[in-house]
Every structure is written in C-alpha cells, then in structure tokens.
Amino acid sequence: MVCLGFGVVTNSPLRMLLAALLALVLDKKVDKEESLLVALHGEAYESYREAVAKFVPRFY
C-alpha cells in the first residue's frame, strides 16, 4: 500500500506498476503459504482464514 501511495504522490506510472506487480507476487506467495498451513493445521487454520482478511483488515 505504501509503495502504491508513493507512486501516486510522485505521479510515477512505473512505481505504480511495480507496486501492483509486488502486490500480485505477494498474493501468490500468501496463497502457497496458506495451503501449507492448511496441510499442517487443518480445520483450525481454515476457520482462522475465514475470520481474518489476507492483507487489509475487513477488506482483503
């Protein structure tokens, strides 16, 4: 979020693009980590994942 904001403030399309790419990479990384956590902790982690947002509380 900070990277995207910095790109907007500086009016830099390249920084905004890089921030979006970073967000996509991090989202894919989190998906892989979550699948490992589900394998490790099962239903307990599934319940936690349903109750807690991935990145931004109450949003995503």
Buried (B, 14 or more C-beta within 10 A) or exposed (E): EEBBEEBEEEEEEEBBEBBEEEBEEEEEEEEEEBEEBBEEEEEEBEEEBEEEEEEEEEEE
